[in-house]
Amino acid sequence: MTRKKSAALGIELPEVNFSEDGDIRYLHLGTEWIQGSMFLDRPFDIELEYVQRMFAWLLFFPAVEVKGAHAMQLGLGAGTITKFCYKKLKMTCTAVELNPGVLHACRGWFRLPPDDERLRVVLADASLEIQKDEWHGTVDALQVDLYDDEAAAPVLDSLDFYRHCRELLSPQGCMTVNLFGRSSSYAESLQKISEAFGQDAIWAFKPTREGNAIVLAQRTPSRPSRDALAQAASAIQDKWGWPATKWLQVFKPLTR
């Protein structure tokens, strides 16, 4: 696998490429592992089930307040989450990405719009960027999907990292994290998130068939009624066509 040296970051980064299968384009970091995807004829829709579940924060966030709220993504991938937040939800978006090649690919191959007053991509180490005071308390939806070229385990998965993530969130903000990887330990990651946010702030999906387990952590813990969650899920499903009403069968709070 070819790697390129980043002079600014002082580290080696994997080369970025893509493949296509029918009407879907896939992003790769120099290996066969898929780092993101896009429908060629619907570039702002979401194809992968686990990525749809990364939007479970919509179950808790007032629908009338989504437009104009601040979404931050740690790990750009193919730009799928950022594009949806920006184009479909009309949110203010910040994405933090380490690899300049990923940003180049997203702009050239995956239809990521250029930066403007509502969209900013920051090329930086996410673990350092999120410690800056300018972000603290400003993020309503934090979506964390950080994997290396082998997709073996989350790149950032420490207790301190999750504590810094919590500091980013507004009072009603939520973090969703994709826990996936052949070398990762779901139980250990969940324990760290629970310690950073508090056990009563944690909700979790059962893993998808592919093994992606999405965990949601609230800045301010809440327990919406089943009816309230069902109504929110139905609205998400009606608007975006995702199987959100089925989420409630596999999405539960960590503590009752």
Backbone bond lengths (Angstrom), bond angles and torsions (degrees), N, CA, C in turn:
res aa  C-N    CA-C-N  psi(-1)  N-CA   C-N-CA  omega(-1)  CA-C   N-CA-C  phi
1 M - - - 1.458 - - 1.521 109.63 -
2 T 1.310 117.68 132.37 1.453 122.58 179.40 1.515 110.01 -78.37
3 R 1.338 116.10 136.29 1.454 121.41 174.66 1.520 108.68 -124.29
4 K 1.319 115.53 147.77 1.451 121.15 178.19 1.526 109.23 -114.97
5 K 1.322 115.45 141.53 1.452 121.05 179.64 1.517 109.78 -82.85
6 S 1.340 116.60 130.28 1.453 121.51 174.66 1.517 108.16 -96.35
7 A 1.329 116.38 110.18 1.454 119.89 -178.92 1.528 111.48 -63.70
8 A 1.327 116.00 -39.38 1.466 120.40 -177.24 1.520 111.35 -66.99
9 L 1.339 116.18 -39.19 1.453 120.34 -175.03 1.528 112.31 -94.73
10 G 1.341 116.84 -18.23 1.443 119.85 178.84 1.515 114.20 71.32
11 I 1.325 117.60 23.65 1.456 121.61 -179.57 1.523 109.18 -135.42
12 E 1.330 115.44 163.25 1.454 120.69 177.06 1.524 109.60 -90.98
13 L 1.309 116.70 134.81 1.454 122.90 -178.24 1.525 109.60 -119.33
14 P 1.328 118.13 142.77 1.466 120.09 -179.89 1.519 112.04 -69.01
15 E 1.311 115.76 150.15 1.459 120.84 175.61 1.525 109.54 -70.76
16 V 1.310 116.59 144.09 1.464 122.70 -176.54 1.524 109.21 -103.61
17 N 1.337 117.00 134.13 1.459 121.07 175.29 1.522 109.25 -146.55
18 F 1.337 115.73 179.62 1.459 119.26 -179.19 1.516 110.24 -142.53
19 S 1.342 114.94 161.83 1.461 122.04 174.42 1.518 107.78 -136.04
20 E 1.327 116.16 165.82 1.457 120.89 178.75 1.518 110.03 -132.39
21 D 1.333 115.31 143.29 1.457 122.49 176.19 1.516 106.94 -139.33
22 G 1.334 116.85 104.41 1.454 120.30 -176.03 1.515 110.61 64.72
23 D 1.338 116.41 -122.88 1.456 120.58 -176.47 1.523 112.37 -98.94
24 I 1.343 117.51 18.17 1.459 120.94 -178.52 1.532 109.99 -122.13
25 R 1.313 115.42 133.57 1.469 122.29 174.73 1.529 108.61 -105.62
26 Y 1.334 116.89 137.29 1.465 122.35 -177.16 1.527 110.90 -117.70
27 L 1.318 115.68 143.16 1.456 122.31 175.57 1.526 109.46 -97.84
28 H 1.342 116.46 136.46 1.462 122.39 177.43 1.529 109.30 -130.97
29 L 1.312 115.23 152.40 1.465 121.12 173.58 1.526 108.85 -109.51
30 G 1.313 115.05 61.51 1.453 120.89 175.67 1.509 115.65 76.57
31 T 1.344 117.97 6.13 1.462 121.79 178.12 1.524 108.59 -133.73
32 E 1.336 115.78 -178.55 1.463 119.35 178.55 1.523 112.21 -79.47
33 W 1.328 117.80 -10.66 1.463 120.34 -177.88 1.522 110.28 -68.85
34 I 1.328 115.47 134.38 1.469 121.46 -178.61 1.519 109.52 -83.74
35 Q 1.315 115.82 125.85 1.461 121.80 179.26 1.527 112.63 -103.17
36 G 1.324 116.76 -5.98 1.456 121.36 179.56 1.513 109.57 170.15
37 S 1.335 116.27 168.91 1.464 120.04 -177.52 1.514 110.31 -151.87
38 M 1.341 115.03 166.14 1.461 121.47 179.29 1.517 109.84 -153.78
39 F 1.336 117.16 133.67 1.451 121.28 168.00 1.528 108.15 -69.18
40 L 1.332 117.81 126.13 1.461 120.28 -178.09 1.517 111.98 -64.36
41 D 1.344 117.07 -34.54 1.466 119.91 -178.82 1.528 112.78 -93.79
42 R 1.330 117.51 -7.14 1.475 121.72 178.18 1.523 108.44 -139.93
43 P 1.340 117.15 70.55 1.467 120.69 -168.64 1.522 115.11 -67.79
44 F 1.328 117.66 -12.46 1.463 119.29 -178.57 1.524 112.64 -108.44
45 D 1.328 117.25 6.64 1.459 121.63 174.63 1.533 109.58 -89.99
46 I 1.330 115.96 167.70 1.458 121.20 -177.93 1.520 109.20 -115.11
47 E 1.329 116.10 122.51 1.462 121.74 -176.21 1.522 112.77 -90.83
48 L 1.334 117.91 -42.80 1.458 121.90 -170.67 1.532 111.83 -81.62
49 E 1.334 115.43 136.23 1.461 121.27 -177.49 1.523 112.08 -60.61
50 Y 1.311 117.48 -42.88 1.464 118.87 -176.44 1.525 110.93 -66.67
51 V 1.333 117.45 -32.93 1.464 120.03 178.69 1.531 110.07 -68.05
52 Q 1.324 117.29 -39.07 1.460 119.80 173.97 1.520 110.59 -58.24
53 R 1.331 116.90 -41.42 1.468 120.55 -179.80 1.527 112.63 -67.64
54 M 1.318 117.23 -20.53 1.463 120.03 175.54 1.529 111.42 -64.80
55 F 1.324 116.07 -12.21 1.464 121.28 177.67 1.529 112.46 -98.81
56 A 1.324 117.24 19.42 1.470 120.13 178.09 1.519 112.23 -62.33
57 W 1.316 117.89 -17.99 1.470 119.90 175.57 1.529 111.80 -59.91
58 L 1.337 117.08 -21.92 1.470 119.95 177.14 1.529 111.92 -63.31
59 L 1.329 117.08 -21.42 1.467 120.44 176.97 1.524 111.61 -66.37
60 F 1.330 117.17 -24.61 1.460 122.14 -173.57 1.526 113.37 -108.24
61 F 1.321 116.80 -18.07 1.466 121.01 -172.42 1.518 109.99 -95.10
62 P 1.332 119.27 130.87 1.471 120.61 179.13 1.524 111.56 -55.19
63 A 1.316 117.21 125.80 1.460 121.53 -174.21 1.529 112.24 -58.71
64 V 1.325 116.55 -35.58 1.471 119.98 -177.41 1.519 112.23 -72.29
65 E 1.335 117.37 -12.11 1.460 120.82 -177.80 1.530 112.93 -104.61
66 V 1.330 117.74 -0.15 1.458 120.25 -177.63 1.527 110.88 -66.65
67 K 1.322 116.93 -46.91 1.463 120.16 178.82 1.521 109.19 -61.02
68 G 1.326 115.30 124.28 1.455 120.41 179.59 1.512 114.47 90.41
69 A 1.336 117.60 -10.90 1.462 120.38 175.25 1.531 109.18 -70.11
70 H 1.334 116.51 167.01 1.464 120.97 -174.75 1.522 110.68 -104.31
71 A 1.319 115.98 120.38 1.459 122.80 175.79 1.523 108.67 -109.62
72 M 1.335 115.63 134.62 1.461 120.75 176.06 1.520 109.55 -124.31
73 Q 1.330 115.58 134.04 1.456 121.32 177.07 1.529 108.89 -114.08
74 L 1.316 116.88 129.63 1.457 121.96 172.64 1.523 106.74 -102.57
75 G 1.320 115.44 106.34 1.457 122.29 -171.46 1.513 109.36 100.38
76 L 1.320 116.87 112.40 1.469 120.92 -174.56 1.518 112.45 -81.38
77 G 1.343 118.09 -32.05 1.453 119.84 -176.36 1.516 110.64 55.96
78 A 1.321 116.86 -135.41 1.459 121.26 175.90 1.528 112.07 -87.98
79 G 1.315 116.40 10.70 1.459 121.01 178.18 1.516 113.48 80.99
80 T 1.332 118.23 8.51 1.461 121.92 -172.79 1.525 112.04 -59.74
81 I 1.321 117.18 -50.35 1.467 120.58 -177.48 1.522 110.32 -67.27
82 T 1.320 116.55 -44.09 1.465 120.24 -179.38 1.524 110.99 -61.83
83 K 1.320 116.84 -44.41 1.473 120.26 -179.26 1.521 110.89 -62.98
84 F 1.334 116.72 -41.67 1.461 119.21 -177.97 1.519 110.31 -66.93
85 C 1.318 117.18 -44.28 1.468 119.93 178.51 1.524 111.03 -60.56
86 Y 1.316 116.05 -39.49 1.459 121.29 -175.91 1.530 112.47 -76.65
87 K 1.351 116.43 -50.90 1.459 120.25 -172.44 1.525 113.20 -84.76
88 K 1.332 117.16 -39.35 1.461 120.66 -174.01 1.526 112.54 -92.91
89 L 1.337 116.62 -44.18 1.462 120.34 -177.06 1.526 112.76 -90.76
90 K 1.337 117.41 -12.10 1.465 122.99 178.05 1.531 111.73 59.94
91 M 1.328 114.98 40.12 1.453 120.88 179.14 1.529 110.67 -92.15
92 T 1.316 115.85 162.68 1.454 121.52 165.99 1.519 107.28 -80.91
93 C 1.332 117.73 130.43 1.461 120.98 -169.30 1.524 111.96 -125.62
94 T 1.318 114.54 135.96 1.457 122.14 171.31 1.523 107.88 -127.14
95 A 1.314 116.99 126.55 1.463 121.38 175.93 1.523 108.27 -118.47
96 V 1.335 115.91 135.78 1.457 121.44 178.95 1.530 107.66 -113.04
97 E 1.325 115.92 119.83 1.465 121.78 -175.42 1.526 109.79 -133.82
98 L 1.313 116.28 135.93 1.457 121.89 -177.90 1.525 112.81 -80.68
99 N 1.331 116.71 -37.34 1.461 121.87 -169.08 1.531 111.40 -97.63
100 P 1.334 118.85 112.97 1.467 119.97 178.53 1.521 112.81 -58.36
101 G 1.333 117.14 -29.09 1.455 120.35 178.99 1.508 112.63 -65.03
102 V 1.334 117.02 -32.66 1.463 120.58 176.73 1.522 110.24 -66.03
103 L 1.317 116.85 -43.98 1.467 119.71 177.56 1.526 110.80 -62.19
104 H 1.319 117.07 -42.95 1.471 120.92 178.13 1.532 110.19 -59.81
105 A 1.333 116.64 -42.91 1.464 120.53 179.56 1.518 111.22 -65.17
106 C 1.320 116.89 -41.99 1.467 120.32 -179.41 1.520 111.56 -63.02
107 R 1.307 116.38 -38.45 1.468 119.94 179.94 1.530 110.86 -76.64
108 G 1.321 117.47 -34.54 1.451 119.99 -175.63 1.517 114.76 -88.96
109 W 1.341 118.01 -32.59 1.469 121.62 -171.46 1.526 113.90 -119.28
110 F 1.348 117.39 -18.52 1.457 119.16 -171.60 1.535 113.27 -123.93
111 R 1.308 116.68 17.93 1.470 122.76 167.94 1.530 113.95 62.75
112 L 1.323 118.02 30.17 1.459 119.82 174.17 1.518 108.80 -73.90
113 P 1.340 118.61 124.19 1.466 120.43 -179.05 1.526 111.77 -64.93
114 P 1.330 116.70 160.65 1.465 119.80 176.68 1.525 111.28 -70.22
115 D 1.312 116.00 160.83 1.463 120.16 176.76 1.530 110.30 -59.98
116 D 1.321 115.55 144.59 1.459 121.80 174.59 1.521 107.83 -153.03
117 E 1.332 117.37 -160.45 1.461 119.69 -176.37 1.518 113.19 -68.11
118 R 1.350 118.28 -16.40 1.470 121.19 178.70 1.528 113.79 -112.39
119 L 1.307 117.85 -4.81 1.465 120.55 -176.17 1.522 109.93 -135.63
120 R 1.343 114.25 127.96 1.459 120.06 178.43 1.521 108.80 -141.59
121 V 1.322 116.30 126.66 1.457 121.37 173.25 1.524 108.05 -106.03
122 V 1.322 116.06 124.17 1.451 122.35 -179.16 1.525 108.47 -105.66
123 L 1.325 117.52 120.70 1.457 122.03 175.97 1.520 108.11 -86.73
124 A 1.327 115.70 104.57 1.458 120.10 -174.06 1.516 109.94 -166.76
125 D 1.308 115.51 166.68 1.457 123.11 170.34 1.523 107.01 -76.09
126 A 1.325 116.97 117.26 1.463 120.73 -174.76 1.521 112.11 -59.28
127 S 1.327 117.28 -35.37 1.466 119.71 -177.88 1.517 111.89 -62.67
128 L 1.335 116.55 -29.27 1.462 121.24 178.17 1.530 111.83 -89.91
129 E 1.324 115.91 -40.85 1.467 120.33 -176.62 1.519 111.63 -60.16
130 I 1.329 117.57 -41.22 1.464 119.24 -174.98 1.524 112.92 -73.07
131 Q 1.321 117.90 -7.62 1.452 120.12 176.62 1.529 112.68 -86.31
132 K 1.333 116.93 -4.78 1.466 120.34 -179.95 1.530 110.66 -72.76
133 D 1.312 115.42 138.93 1.466 120.92 -176.04 1.526 112.93 -59.99
134 E 1.334 117.22 -28.94 1.468 119.47 -175.36 1.528 113.11 -62.29
135 W 1.325 117.34 -22.44 1.461 119.81 -177.31 1.530 113.07 -95.40
136 H 1.301 117.53 -17.22 1.462 120.01 -171.49 1.529 112.33 -62.88
137 G 1.312 115.71 127.67 1.457 121.36 177.98 1.508 115.18 74.32
138 T 1.347 117.87 11.02 1.465 120.21 -173.57 1.522 113.96 -106.81
139 V 1.326 117.89 -11.16 1.468 120.95 -169.70 1.526 110.41 -100.40
140 D 1.320 115.78 125.29 1.467 121.63 178.72 1.522 112.13 -90.64
141 A 1.327 117.15 -32.40 1.474 121.74 179.57 1.517 107.89 -137.37
142 L 1.321 116.25 108.53 1.456 122.72 178.73 1.525 108.26 -105.21
143 Q 1.335 116.22 120.99 1.466 121.13 -176.38 1.530 108.66 -119.84
144 V 1.336 115.14 116.94 1.460 121.82 -170.69 1.527 109.49 -112.16
145 D 1.331 116.03 117.81 1.470 121.41 -179.41 1.524 107.25 -144.71
146 L 1.320 116.13 78.74 1.458 122.74 -170.78 1.522 110.52 -114.18
147 Y 1.331 115.54 108.10 1.464 120.68 -179.69 1.516 110.44 -135.76
148 D 1.337 115.26 149.75 1.452 120.01 176.88 1.524 110.29 -82.97
149 D 1.334 116.28 -174.91 1.461 120.63 -175.44 1.522 113.08 -65.40
150 E 1.334 118.42 -22.77 1.464 121.22 179.48 1.528 112.84 -93.11
151 A 1.334 117.62 -5.35 1.470 122.45 -178.86 1.528 111.60 51.50
152 A 1.325 115.80 37.07 1.458 120.35 -174.77 1.518 113.06 -84.57
153 A 1.330 117.62 -33.03 1.461 121.42 -177.38 1.522 108.17 -167.51
154 P 1.333 118.43 158.24 1.469 119.72 176.06 1.527 110.79 -57.30
155 V 1.318 116.74 137.71 1.457 121.12 179.76 1.527 110.38 -69.85
156 L 1.322 116.75 -39.91 1.462 122.32 178.09 1.521 108.27 -116.26
157 D 1.329 116.63 119.05 1.461 119.20 -172.79 1.537 110.83 -155.21
158 S 1.326 116.57 33.86 1.461 120.07 -178.07 1.523 110.60 -98.95
159 L 1.306 115.84 162.63 1.460 120.62 176.09 1.523 110.72 -60.39
160 D 1.324 117.36 -43.59 1.464 120.33 179.26 1.526 111.05 -61.21
161 F 1.328 116.53 -40.64 1.466 119.45 178.52 1.523 110.77 -58.73
162 Y 1.330 118.12 -47.39 1.460 120.54 -178.41 1.526 111.54 -68.44
163 R 1.321 117.16 -31.10 1.464 119.29 174.38 1.515 111.12 -64.98
164 H 1.321 116.51 -40.84 1.463 119.81 175.98 1.529 111.12 -65.09
165 C 1.320 117.18 -37.26 1.465 120.34 176.94 1.526 110.52 -60.42
166 R 1.314 116.55 -43.08 1.471 120.01 179.81 1.528 111.17 -60.72
167 E 1.319 116.50 -38.03 1.461 120.62 -179.74 1.525 112.41 -65.31
168 L 1.326 117.45 -22.82 1.467 120.97 178.58 1.522 112.58 -69.51
169 L 1.339 117.35 -28.77 1.457 121.86 -164.81 1.527 113.32 -78.88
170 S 1.331 114.10 144.65 1.452 121.48 168.66 1.522 108.67 -71.46
171 P 1.328 118.46 167.91 1.473 119.85 -178.15 1.528 113.61 -53.67
172 Q 1.338 118.07 -36.00 1.461 119.95 -179.99 1.531 112.27 -99.96
173 G 1.319 116.06 11.54 1.452 120.64 -176.19 1.520 113.77 -74.61
174 C 1.336 115.04 156.55 1.467 123.02 178.18 1.525 109.57 -132.15
175 M 1.312 114.90 148.65 1.465 122.16 170.14 1.522 108.76 -111.70
176 T 1.324 117.49 134.00 1.456 121.61 168.43 1.520 108.30 -116.37
177 V 1.341 115.59 138.80 1.460 122.06 -175.91 1.518 108.69 -129.51
178 N 1.326 116.21 135.49 1.459 121.97 172.47 1.521 108.53 -91.02
179 L 1.329 116.49 113.03 1.459 121.34 177.19 1.521 108.10 -104.16
180 F 1.308 114.60 103.91 1.463 120.98 -176.92 1.511 108.08 -149.40
181 G 1.305 116.62 144.99 1.456 118.78 172.80 1.519 111.52 153.96
182 R 1.301 115.38 145.90 1.456 120.56 -177.93 1.523 112.24 -69.02
183 S 1.344 117.55 -23.86 1.456 120.43 -178.85 1.525 112.32 -108.31
184 S 1.319 117.45 2.18 1.454 119.55 -175.74 1.520 110.47 -86.89
185 S 1.320 114.43 158.40 1.453 121.24 175.62 1.509 108.05 -117.00
186 Y 1.321 116.83 108.68 1.464 120.82 -178.88 1.516 110.90 -58.41
187 A 1.327 117.43 -45.58 1.461 120.78 -176.44 1.531 111.30 -61.74
188 E 1.326 116.48 -41.21 1.459 119.78 179.89 1.526 111.13 -67.72
189 S 1.323 117.02 -41.71 1.467 120.26 178.27 1.526 110.50 -63.85
190 L 1.320 116.53 -43.44 1.459 120.73 -179.89 1.528 110.74 -62.65
191 Q 1.328 116.84 -38.13 1.455 120.62 178.50 1.527 111.29 -63.05
192 K 1.322 116.92 -41.88 1.466 120.56 178.76 1.525 111.52 -64.71
193 I 1.336 116.53 -42.86 1.461 119.78 179.02 1.526 110.14 -64.55
194 S 1.310 116.54 -41.17 1.457 121.38 179.58 1.525 111.11 -63.14
195 E 1.315 116.85 -39.74 1.464 120.49 179.77 1.529 110.99 -68.40
196 A 1.334 116.18 -35.76 1.467 120.19 -179.13 1.522 112.49 -73.91
197 F 1.334 117.03 -37.51 1.462 121.24 -173.57 1.533 113.18 -104.97
198 G 1.323 116.90 -22.22 1.459 121.12 -170.98 1.519 110.02 98.08
199 Q 1.329 116.89 137.15 1.464 120.43 -174.77 1.524 112.82 -60.81
200 D 1.333 117.02 -32.08 1.463 119.53 -177.38 1.521 112.66 -75.12
201 A 1.341 116.99 -4.00 1.466 121.07 179.78 1.527 112.30 -99.30
202 I 1.331 117.42 0.68 1.470 121.30 -169.72 1.527 111.42 -105.42
203 W 1.327 115.70 133.63 1.461 125.02 171.07 1.529 106.73 -126.33
204 A 1.335 116.64 150.34 1.467 118.72 -177.51 1.521 111.51 -146.51
205 F 1.334 114.67 143.51 1.462 122.75 171.81 1.523 109.49 -87.68
206 K 1.306 116.75 151.03 1.451 120.17 162.63 1.526 107.63 -67.11
207 P 1.326 118.70 152.32 1.470 120.34 -178.08 1.529 112.23 -62.43
208 T 1.331 115.70 149.60 1.450 121.18 170.73 1.528 109.03 -71.26
209 R 1.317 116.82 172.89 1.464 120.76 177.84 1.528 111.43 -58.69
210 E 1.324 115.79 -30.45 1.466 119.72 -178.98 1.525 112.25 -82.31
211 G 1.336 117.36 -10.17 1.454 120.28 177.15 1.509 115.96 102.24
212 N 1.329 117.43 6.55 1.461 120.40 177.71 1.522 109.89 -81.40
213 A 1.322 116.89 121.28 1.460 121.92 178.58 1.525 108.36 -112.46
214 I 1.317 116.59 114.73 1.462 121.87 -177.67 1.516 109.74 -93.86
215 V 1.322 115.59 127.42 1.464 122.53 177.47 1.523 108.33 -114.33
216 L 1.324 115.97 136.90 1.459 122.41 177.93 1.517 109.36 -115.69
217 A 1.325 116.34 134.87 1.461 122.06 177.89 1.527 108.93 -126.84
218 Q 1.320 116.83 130.56 1.457 122.63 -179.43 1.528 110.95 -96.19
219 R 1.313 116.48 142.48 1.472 119.99 172.83 1.526 110.30 -66.64
220 T 1.332 114.48 -41.04 1.463 120.58 176.82 1.521 107.38 -120.79
221 P 1.316 118.88 110.93 1.467 120.83 -176.35 1.523 112.15 -58.85
222 S 1.346 115.86 143.35 1.464 121.05 176.16 1.520 108.65 -148.20
223 R 1.327 114.87 161.22 1.463 121.28 177.15 1.530 108.35 -132.82
224 P 1.343 116.71 79.09 1.467 118.84 176.78 1.523 109.92 -58.93
225 S 1.325 115.19 150.61 1.461 119.14 177.59 1.520 109.96 -65.86
226 R 1.318 116.36 159.25 1.462 120.69 177.93 1.526 110.59 -59.79
227 D 1.326 116.45 -38.28 1.464 119.83 178.68 1.527 110.99 -64.04
228 A 1.323 116.28 -41.36 1.469 119.73 -179.71 1.531 110.85 -64.60
229 L 1.321 116.07 -42.46 1.463 119.71 177.73 1.524 111.05 -65.40
230 A 1.323 116.64 -39.75 1.466 120.71 179.75 1.526 110.80 -63.93
231 Q 1.323 116.83 -40.48 1.463 120.05 178.37 1.528 110.95 -65.43
232 A 1.330 116.09 -42.31 1.459 119.34 179.33 1.530 110.77 -65.33
233 A 1.330 116.75 -41.34 1.459 120.83 178.96 1.522 111.07 -63.53
234 S 1.310 116.52 -41.99 1.465 120.61 179.59 1.526 110.78 -62.76
235 A 1.337 116.44 -40.20 1.463 119.95 179.21 1.526 110.96 -65.48
236 I 1.329 117.38 -40.57 1.468 121.03 177.39 1.526 110.52 -62.68
237 Q 1.330 116.08 -44.39 1.457 120.65 -178.68 1.522 111.04 -64.77
238 D 1.330 117.10 -43.56 1.463 121.09 -179.66 1.521 111.54 -63.16
239 K 1.334 116.53 -38.07 1.461 119.88 -174.57 1.520 112.77 -82.12
240 W 1.345 117.56 -38.17 1.458 119.47 -171.26 1.522 113.74 -115.78
241 G 1.331 118.24 -8.23 1.451 120.84 177.66 1.507 115.14 77.45
242 W 1.325 117.79 12.74 1.456 121.34 177.09 1.528 109.87 -84.34
243 P 1.328 118.39 155.61 1.473 121.01 -179.24 1.532 111.72 -79.94
244 A 1.318 116.08 53.98 1.468 120.20 -171.81 1.529 112.69 -68.39
245 T 1.341 117.54 -29.85 1.465 117.88 179.16 1.530 110.89 -66.34
246 K 1.332 117.20 -26.00 1.461 120.49 176.75 1.531 111.98 -79.87
247 W 1.340 116.24 -16.56 1.462 118.79 177.90 1.522 110.84 -55.67
248 L 1.319 116.12 -40.08 1.458 119.92 -171.97 1.527 112.42 -66.38
249 Q 1.322 117.01 -14.43 1.467 120.39 174.99 1.525 112.01 -79.54
250 V 1.327 116.64 -20.58 1.474 120.57 -174.66 1.528 112.03 -128.46
251 F 1.316 117.41 15.37 1.465 123.23 -176.95 1.523 108.33 -129.19
252 K 1.315 116.45 112.59 1.457 120.80 -171.98 1.532 111.09 -136.30
253 P 1.329 117.79 153.54 1.465 119.45 171.73 1.526 110.68 -69.30
254 L 1.324 115.22 149.19 1.455 119.37 -179.75 1.527 111.60 -65.74
255 T 1.332 116.24 -37.39 1.455 121.77 177.32 1.521 108.89 -122.56
256 R 1.307 117.30 146.32 1.458 121.68 -178.80 1.526 111.23 -87.71
